Amino acid sequence: MLEAVAETGSISAAANKLEVPYRRAWEKIQEMEAALGVKLVETAVGGTHGGGASLTPTGRAFVEKFRQFIEGLEEEVQARFAGTFEG
């Protein structure tokens, strides 16, 4: 969700991209922020220049940490699966 907000500049567009209802997308962001105790997304109310959303510096840092975390994870899972069930 956070990556989609960063890519699209909007929670609504991120929800559309991920094919989830806007309300659910907003709830997930709020759940993440509550669980972590930090603000991840900044929102701007619409107007002449339109509204939008962007990641806070903390939000960007969490996305980068998550990318680092999942790097190589699929290969590790496959190797463990093969060692357990194919060995």
Backbone as CSV, one residue per row, in Angstrom:
resi,resn,N_x,N_y,N_z,CA_x,CA_y,CA_z,C_x,C_y,C_z
1,MET,0.820,-1.182,0.000,0.000,0.000,0.000,0.868,1.251,0.000
2,LEU,1.908,1.259,0.841,2.761,2.445,0.909,3.469,2.704,-0.415
3,GLU,3.947,1.656,-1.045,4.594,1.836,-2.350,3.617,2.401,-3.366
4,ALA,2.384,1.936,-3.341,1.379,2.421,-4.284,1.047,3.886,-4.022
5,VAL,0.998,4.295,-2.760,0.768,5.707,-2.441,1.931,6.540,-2.975
6,ALA,3.148,6.064,-2.777,4.327,6.796,-3.263,4.302,6.917,-4.786
7,GLU,3.911,5.852,-5.467,3.887,5.848,-6.933,2.789,6.739,-7.505
8,THR,1.630,6.737,-6.864,0.469,7.417,-7.439,0.234,8.818,-6.878
9,GLY,0.744,9.085,-5.681,0.525,10.381,-5.058,-0.859,10.552,-4.468
10,SER,-1.547,9.433,-4.253,-2.912,9.515,-3.746,-3.327,8.179,-3.143
11,ILE,-4.072,8.242,-2.057,-4.588,7.016,-1.451,-5.649,6.410,-2.352
12,SER,-6.476,7.241,-2.941,-7.529,6.757,-3.840,-6.934,6.042,-5.047
13,ALA,-5.941,6.652,-5.668,-5.299,6.029,-6.836,-4.561,4.761,-6.428
14,ALA,-3.955,4.771,-5.246,-3.270,3.574,-4.754,-4.273,2.443,-4.549
15,ALA,-5.425,2.769,-3.974,-6.475,1.765,-3.770,-6.939,1.201,-5.109
16,ASN,-7.150,2.074,-6.080,-7.548,1.610,-7.416,-6.496,0.697,-8.012
17,LYS,-5.245,1.075,-7.894,-4.147,0.272,-8.442,-4.115,-1.119,-7.821
18,LEU,-4.363,-1.180,-6.518,-4.320,-2.457,-5.806,-5.665,-3.179,-5.795
19,GLU,-6.667,-2.542,-6.411,-8.002,-3.104,-6.519,-8.623,-3.410,-5.152
20,VAL,-8.507,-2.416,-4.261,-9.159,-2.507,-2.958,-10.002,-1.246,-2.774
21,PRO,-11.043,-1.318,-1.976,-11.844,-0.124,-1.728,-11.007,0.950,-1.017
22,TYR,-11.297,2.205,-1.325,-10.587,3.325,-0.703,-10.639,3.223,0.820
23,ARG,-11.820,2.937,1.336,-11.981,2.857,2.797,-11.032,1.830,3.396
24,ARG,-10.891,0.686,2.754,-9.993,-0.366,3.259,-8.537,0.084,3.184
25,ALA,-8.174,0.757,2.107,-6.804,1.259,1.966,-6.486,2.237,3.091
26,TRP,-7.399,3.165,3.349,-7.202,4.150,4.404,-7.119,3.469,5.761
27,GLU,-7.971,2.462,6.005,-7.926,1.719,7.263,-6.579,1.029,7.456
28,LYS,-6.052,0.430,6.392,-4.766,-0.275,6.495,-3.644,0.698,6.832
29,ILE,-3.669,1.869,6.217,-2.651,2.872,6.524,-2.756,3.272,7.995
30,GLN,-3.974,3.515,8.452,-4.168,3.889,9.853,-3.730,2.767,10.795
31,GLU,-3.999,1.524,10.426,-3.575,0.381,11.247,-2.055,0.312,11.343
32,MET,-1.379,0.510,10.208,0.089,0.487,10.213,0.637,1.597,11.096
33,GLU,0.087,2.796,10.942,0.559,3.934,11.733,0.328,3.701,13.225
34,ALA,-0.820,3.154,13.577,-1.124,2.890,14.984,-0.198,1.818,15.549
35,ALA,0.034,0.773,14.785,0.885,-0.321,15.258,2.336,0.126,15.432
36,LEU,2.807,0.974,14.529,4.194,1.429,14.578,4.378,2.669,15.446
37,GLY,3.291,3.390,15.680,3.378,4.604,16.482,4.043,5.764,15.768
38,VAL,3.975,5.748,14.438,4.577,6.822,13.639,3.643,7.188,12.495
39,LYS,3.823,8.371,11.956,3.058,8.833,10.789,3.799,8.360,9.539
40,LEU,3.096,7.635,8.664,3.693,7.110,7.441,3.272,7.875,6.199
41,VAL,2.064,8.446,6.238,1.492,9.115,5.068,0.998,10.502,5.459
42,GLU,1.347,11.484,4.647,0.824,12.844,4.793,-0.229,13.045,3.720
43,THR,-1.341,13.643,4.090,-2.397,13.905,3.115,-2.608,15.400,2.973
44,ALA,-3.048,15.795,1.788,-3.400,17.189,1.516,-4.827,17.209,1.005
45,VAL,-5.628,18.076,1.556,-7.029,18.200,1.159,-7.085,18.816,-0.231
46,GLY,-8.051,18.379,-1.031,-8.211,18.901,-2.388,-8.509,20.388,-2.403
47,GLY,-8.492,20.930,-3.552,-8.731,22.357,-3.737,-8.368,22.707,-5.166
48,THR,-7.936,23.919,-5.396,-7.591,24.316,-6.767,-6.432,23.498,-7.319
49,HIS,-5.519,23.093,-6.451,-4.378,22.291,-6.903,-4.592,20.805,-6.673
50,GLY,-5.747,20.440,-6.174,-6.062,19.036,-5.913,-5.426,18.558,-4.628
51,GLY,-5.939,17.462,-4.134,-5.395,16.872,-2.916,-4.325,15.867,-3.274
52,GLY,-3.985,15.056,-2.342,-3.002,14.031,-2.614,-2.461,13.453,-1.329
53,ALA,-1.532,12.557,-1.501,-0.893,11.912,-0.364,0.543,11.596,-0.742
54,SER,1.395,11.638,0.244,2.799,11.274,0.029,3.315,10.610,1.292
55,LEU,4.384,9.873,1.143,4.981,9.219,2.298,5.798,10.231,3.089
56,THR,5.763,10.077,4.382,6.634,10.869,5.237,8.054,10.306,5.086
57,PRO,9.061,11.007,5.565,10.412,10.416,5.554,10.441,9.063,6.263
58,THR,9.691,8.939,7.359,9.614,7.660,8.069,8.941,6.607,7.203
59,GLY,7.892,6.983,6.484,7.216,6.059,5.579,8.149,5.565,4.485
60,ARG,8.922,6.478,3.914,9.897,6.083,2.877,10.948,5.139,3.457
61,ALA,11.383,5.408,4.676,12.383,4.547,5.315,11.825,3.145,5.557
62,PHE,10.559,3.060,5.980,9.953,1.744,6.199,9.824,0.967,4.897
63,VAL,9.478,1.639,3.808,9.397,0.964,2.507,10.765,0.415,2.129
64,GLU,11.802,1.196,2.306,13.152,0.737,1.967,13.573,-0.432,2.850
65,LYS,13.291,-0.365,4.131,13.623,-1.479,5.035,12.867,-2.745,4.637
66,PHE,11.593,-2.592,4.243,10.819,-3.747,3.826,11.414,-4.361,2.559
67,ARG,11.818,-3.528,1.607,12.453,-4.039,0.387,13.704,-4.829,0.725
68,GLN,14.504,-4.317,1.651,15.712,-5.031,2.081,15.347,-6.350,2.747
69,PHE,14.302,-6.331,3.556,13.865,-7.529,4.263,13.452,-8.634,3.297
70,ILE,12.665,-8.288,2.270,12.146,-9.326,1.379,13.140,-9.745,0.290
71,GLU,14.218,-9.002,0.147,15.210,-9.363,-0.871,15.756,-10.760,-0.574
72,GLY,15.605,-11.659,-1.507,16.090,-13.025,-1.352,15.183,-13.928,-0.535
73,LEU,14.091,-13.403,-0.024,13.205,-14.195,0.832,12.563,-15.349,0.073
74,GLU,12.104,-15.097,-1.137,11.457,-16.153,-1.934,12.434,-17.307,-2.191
75,GLU,13.673,-16.984,-2.500,14.677,-18.025,-2.741,14.922,-18.847,-1.474
76,GLU,14.954,-18.177,-0.328,15.147,-18.863,0.951,13.981,-19.804,1.238
77,VAL,12.770,-19.345,0.989,11.592,-20.186,1.208,11.635,-21.403,0.290
78,GLN,11.969,-21.201,-0.966,12.045,-22.314,-1.924,13.111,-23.326,-1.507
79,ALA,14.255,-22.836,-1.058,15.329,-23.728,-0.638,14.923,-24.536,0.597
80,ARG,14.278,-23.889,1.553,13.827,-24.601,2.751,12.731,-25.608,2.421
81,PHE,11.825,-25.229,1.499,10.775,-26.136,1.071,11.392,-27.381,0.430
82,ALA,12.324,-27.151,-0.478,12.967,-28.270,-1.169,13.720,-29.151,-0.172
83,GLY,14.393,-28.557,0.783,15.125,-29.331,1.770,14.213,-30.145,2.675
84,THR,13.043,-29.646,2.914,12.107,-30.335,3.809,11.267,-31.372,3.074
85,PHE,10.745,-31.012,1.906,9.776,-31.883,1.242,10.332,-32.654,0.047
86,GLU,11.450,-32.215,-0.475,11.973,-32.882,-1.661,13.247,-33.667,-1.348
87,GLY,13.668,-33.621,-0.085,14.942,-34.239,0.283,14.819,-35.554,0.855
